[in-house]
């Protein structure tokens, strides 16, 4: 079993920045893919950044140039640096990884951007 613990969400003004963290624990032998999703009120969950193993990160157009996904393998942690935030970025953000145990999800962290 793999557990993901997210942190870093909160309330920020437009054009501000936040960094989300996603710490993985448990039986992790190989990570095949990592991703960040978000779900705004009344909308479906959407993929905003993904990194298949050994391949560069791919971003959704809505966050390209503003968000950066990274990882620290020594800490088993992935990050989402979010800059120039907009009110439309308000959502619950989820991290996800795919390992030998299959897909795992974080519990979600709320990001609210005020105008």
KAQUIDA-V767869 format. One record per helix or strand. SS is the DSSP state (alpha for helix, beta for strand). FROM is the first residue (numbers start at 1). LEN is the number of residues. If there is no record, write none. Layout:
BEGIN
ss=SS from=FROM len=LEN
ss=SS from=FROM len=LEN
END
This chain:
BEGIN
ss=beta from=2 len=6
ss=beta from=10 len=4
ss=beta from=18 len=9
ss=beta from=31 len=9
ss=beta from=46 len=7
ss=beta from=58 len=2
ss=beta from=67 len=6
ss=alpha from=73 len=3
ss=beta from=77 len=6
ss=alpha from=87 len=3
ss=beta from=91 len=9
ss=beta from=102 len=4
ss=beta from=109 len=6
END
